[in-house]
């Protein structure tokens, strides 16, 4: 099936990441299907760069993976004693002091953080396996549309590690603490029906309809006035961290800004 961004010149195309921009819509494609879009530090650096290269015109970002799997997780070469050439091995990381190790993981996490920016709506189109780092990358987005063959799994705990690529916060927010704990500790697969039922996914469609469904959702997001979307996203993202009265106050302040702007009285 043809890629939805095939006719656009890439803004970025390196290390298994391709970024294209079509006015207000950007598409970030994991473009190494031969390795099931396995992830590495180089891919994370490219994802971080993609976020920095987005033009101000972009309002919606679609994240997709080429091939049968969205992303099968970490490149298994990272688990070998030799690691990936030019990258620190797990043993190298473990030998760093606290500040050095913290800084390295924080750099890796940058690839997963910019999708939540209030000025963007990010949509992950997920098919096949989304395992470990792949699951966390899908969780980094605001919305998830999945194919009926999707298989989410959080495998880090099974390997003696923890999910550290920003996935724990959105996972608990979407499915609740008890279900999140069970998913992480067992490492089991979560299919399309459960993903929608538990709140992990907004919509499940047949695999052949995934790109079209995501295009339709992106178009619906783009149809709403940009400033209202930005304010609404900020309100909803902040709701979990505020008590009821604080959220009421945040709603009032946001609406005051919108009313003044619409009346031409904004700053």
C-alpha positions as CSV (number, residue, x, y, z in Angstrom):
1,X,0.0,0.0,0.0
2,X,1.3,3.5,-0.9
3,X,2.6,5.6,1.9
4,X,0.4,8.7,2.6
5,X,3.5,11.0,2.4
6,X,5.0,9.5,-0.7
7,X,4.6,12.6,-2.9
8,X,6.1,15.0,-0.3
9,X,9.8,15.9,-0.1
10,X,11.0,14.9,3.3
11,X,12.0,17.7,5.8
12,X,14.0,15.0,7.5
13,X,14.9,11.4,6.5
14,X,17.6,9.8,8.6
15,X,18.1,6.9,11.1
16,X,14.8,5.3,10.4
17,X,12.7,8.5,10.8
18,X,11.1,10.5,8.0
19,X,9.3,13.8,8.5
20,X,7.0,15.3,5.9
21,X,4.9,18.5,6.2
22,X,1.8,19.3,4.2
23,X,0.7,22.8,5.5
24,X,-0.9,22.2,8.9
25,X,-0.4,18.4,8.9
26,X,3.0,16.8,9.6
27,X,3.6,13.1,9.3
28,X,6.4,11.3,11.2
29,X,7.1,7.8,9.8
30,X,9.2,5.1,11.4
31,X,10.8,3.9,8.2
32,X,12.8,0.8,8.9
33,X,10.2,-2.0,8.3
34,X,12.9,-4.6,7.7
35,X,13.7,-4.3,11.5
36,X,10.0,-3.8,12.4
37,X,10.9,-0.2,13.2
38,X,13.1,-1.2,16.2
39,X,14.3,1.7,18.2
40,X,17.8,2.9,19.0
41,X,19.4,6.1,20.4
42,X,20.0,7.3,16.8
43,X,16.3,6.9,16.1
44,X,15.5,8.8,19.3
45,X,17.8,11.7,18.3
46,X,16.1,11.8,14.9
47,X,12.6,11.9,16.5
48,X,13.8,14.8,18.7
49,X,15.1,16.6,15.7
50,X,11.8,16.0,13.9
51,X,10.0,17.9,16.7
52,X,12.4,20.8,16.5
53,X,12.0,21.0,12.7
54,X,8.2,21.4,12.7
55,X,7.2,24.7,11.1
56,X,4.8,26.9,13.0
57,X,2.1,26.2,10.6
58,X,1.8,22.6,11.8
59,X,-1.3,21.8,14.0
60,X,-1.6,18.1,13.8
61,X,1.2,15.5,13.7
62,X,0.5,11.9,12.6
63,X,3.0,9.2,13.8
64,X,3.0,6.0,11.8
65,X,5.2,3.0,11.2
66,X,5.9,1.4,7.8
67,X,5.4,-2.3,7.3
68,X,3.6,-4.9,9.4
69,X,4.6,-3.5,12.8
70,X,4.4,0.0,14.3
71,X,7.5,-0.7,16.4
72,X,8.8,-3.9,17.9
73,X,10.6,-2.0,20.7
74,X,14.3,-1.6,21.4
75,X,16.8,-2.8,18.8
76,X,17.9,-6.1,20.3
77,X,21.5,-5.3,19.5
78,X,21.3,-2.9,22.5
79,X,21.0,-5.9,24.8
80,X,24.3,-7.5,23.5
81,X,27.6,-6.9,25.2
82,X,28.9,-5.1,22.1
83,X,25.8,-3.0,21.8
84,X,25.2,-0.7,18.8
85,X,28.4,0.8,17.3
86,X,28.9,4.3,18.5
87,X,26.3,4.1,21.2
88,X,26.9,3.3,24.9
89,X,26.1,-0.3,25.9
90,X,23.9,-1.1,28.9
91,X,27.0,-1.8,30.8
92,X,28.5,1.6,29.9
93,X,25.3,3.3,31.1
94,X,25.4,1.4,34.4
95,X,28.9,2.5,35.1
96,X,28.1,6.2,34.7
97,X,27.6,8.3,37.8
98,X,24.1,9.3,38.9
99,X,24.2,12.6,37.1
100,X,25.6,11.1,33.9
101,X,23.1,8.3,33.8
102,X,20.2,10.6,34.5
103,X,21.3,13.0,31.8
104,X,21.6,10.2,29.2
105,X,18.1,8.8,29.9
106,X,16.7,12.4,29.9
107,X,18.2,12.8,26.4
108,X,16.5,9.6,25.2
109,X,13.2,10.8,26.7
110,X,13.2,14.0,24.6
111,X,12.1,11.9,21.6
112,X,8.9,11.1,23.5
113,X,8.0,14.4,25.1
114,X,7.3,17.0,22.3
115,X,4.2,15.1,21.1
116,X,2.3,16.5,24.1
117,X,3.0,20.2,23.2
118,X,-0.2,22.2,23.7
119,X,0.1,23.8,20.2
120,X,-0.1,20.3,18.5
121,X,-2.5,17.4,18.4
122,X,-0.6,14.2,17.9
123,X,-2.2,11.0,16.5
124,X,-0.4,7.6,16.5
125,X,-1.5,5.2,13.8
126,X,-0.6,1.8,15.3
127,X,-0.7,-1.6,13.5
128,X,0.9,-4.9,14.4
129,X,3.4,-4.9,17.3
130,X,3.9,-1.9,19.5
131,X,6.1,-3.4,22.2
132,X,8.1,-1.7,25.0
133,X,9.6,1.5,23.5
134,X,7.1,1.1,20.7
135,X,4.2,1.1,23.2
136,X,5.6,4.1,25.0
137,X,6.0,6.0,21.7
138,X,2.3,5.4,20.9
139,X,1.5,6.5,24.4
140,X,3.5,9.7,23.9
141,X,0.8,10.9,21.4
142,X,-2.5,12.5,22.4
143,X,-4.6,10.0,20.4
144,X,-4.2,6.5,19.1
145,X,-6.0,4.9,16.2
146,X,-5.2,1.2,15.9
147,X,-5.6,-1.6,13.4
148,X,-7.5,-4.7,14.4
149,X,-4.2,-6.6,14.4
150,X,-2.5,-4.3,17.0
151,X,-0.5,-6.0,19.8
152,X,0.5,-3.6,22.6
153,X,2.9,-4.9,25.3
154,X,5.1,-3.4,28.0
155,X,8.0,-5.8,28.3
156,X,10.5,-3.8,30.3
157,X,9.7,-5.2,33.7
158,X,10.0,-8.7,32.3
159,X,13.6,-7.8,31.3
160,X,14.4,-6.6,34.8
161,X,14.0,-2.9,33.8
162,X,11.2,-0.3,34.1
163,X,9.4,1.7,31.4
164,X,11.5,4.9,31.4
165,X,10.6,6.5,28.0
166,X,7.7,8.6,29.5
167,X,5.1,5.8,29.2
168,X,4.0,5.4,32.8
169,X,2.3,8.7,33.2
170,X,0.0,8.5,30.2
171,X,-0.6,4.7,30.7
172,X,-1.9,5.3,34.3
173,X,-4.0,8.3,33.1
174,X,-5.6,6.2,30.3
175,X,-6.3,2.9,32.0
176,X,-5.9,3.5,35.7
177,X,-3.3,2.3,38.2
178,X,-4.4,-1.3,38.7
179,X,-4.7,-2.1,35.0
180,X,-1.4,-0.3,34.2
181,X,0.4,-2.3,36.9
182,X,-1.0,-5.6,35.6
183,X,0.0,-4.8,32.0
184,X,3.5,-3.7,32.9
185,X,4.3,-6.6,35.3
186,X,2.9,-9.4,33.2
187,X,4.1,-7.9,29.9
188,X,1.1,-9.5,28.2
189,X,-0.3,-8.5,24.8
190,X,-3.2,-6.1,24.6
191,X,-5.3,-6.4,21.4
192,X,-7.5,-3.9,19.6
193,X,-10.8,-4.6,21.4
194,X,-9.2,-4.3,24.9
195,X,-7.3,-1.2,23.8
196,X,-10.5,0.6,22.8
197,X,-12.4,-0.7,25.8
198,X,-9.8,0.3,28.3
199,X,-9.2,3.8,26.8
200,X,-5.8,3.0,25.3
201,X,-7.1,3.6,21.8
202,X,-9.7,6.0,20.5
203,X,-10.7,3.8,17.6
204,X,-9.9,0.4,16.0
205,X,-10.3,-0.2,12.3
206,X,-9.4,-3.0,9.8
207,X,-5.7,-2.7,9.0
208,X,-6.3,-1.7,5.4
209,X,-8.4,1.3,6.6
210,X,-5.9,2.6,9.2
211,X,-4.3,5.4,7.1
212,X,-7.7,6.6,5.9
213,X,-9.2,6.6,9.4
214,X,-6.2,8.7,10.7
215,X,-6.6,11.1,7.8
216,X,-10.3,11.6,8.7
217,X,-9.5,12.2,12.4
218,X,-6.7,14.6,11.5
219,X,-9.1,16.5,9.2
220,X,-11.6,16.8,12.0
221,X,-9.0,18.1,14.4
222,X,-7.9,20.7,11.8
223,X,-11.5,21.9,11.3
224,X,-11.6,23.3,14.8
225,X,-10.2,26.9,15.4
226,X,-6.5,26.6,16.4
227,X,-6.5,28.8,19.4
228,X,-9.5,27.1,20.9
229,X,-7.9,23.7,20.4
230,X,-4.7,24.9,22.1
231,X,-6.6,26.3,25.1
232,X,-8.8,23.1,25.4
233,X,-5.8,20.8,25.2
234,X,-4.0,22.8,28.0
235,X,-7.1,22.6,30.1
236,X,-7.6,18.9,29.7
237,X,-3.9,18.1,30.2
238,X,-3.8,20.1,33.4
239,X,-7.0,18.7,34.8
240,X,-5.5,15.7,36.6
241,X,-3.0,17.9,38.5
242,X,-5.7,20.3,39.7
243,X,-8.4,20.0,42.2
244,X,-12.0,20.9,41.2
245,X,-11.9,24.5,42.2
246,X,-8.5,25.1,40.6
247,X,-9.9,23.6,37.3
248,X,-12.9,25.8,37.5
249,X,-10.6,28.8,37.8
250,X,-8.5,27.6,34.9
251,X,-11.6,27.3,32.7
252,X,-12.7,30.8,33.6
253,X,-9.2,32.2,32.7
254,X,-9.1,30.3,29.4
255,X,-12.6,31.4,28.4
256,X,-11.8,35.0,29.3
257,X,-8.8,34.9,26.9
258,X,-10.9,33.3,24.2
259,X,-13.8,35.9,24.5
260,X,-11.3,38.8,24.4
261,X,-9.6,37.4,21.4
262,X,-12.8,36.8,19.5
263,X,-13.9,40.3,20.3
264,X,-10.6,41.7,19.0
265,X,-9.6,42.8,22.5
266,X,-6.8,40.4,23.1
267,X,-3.3,41.6,23.9
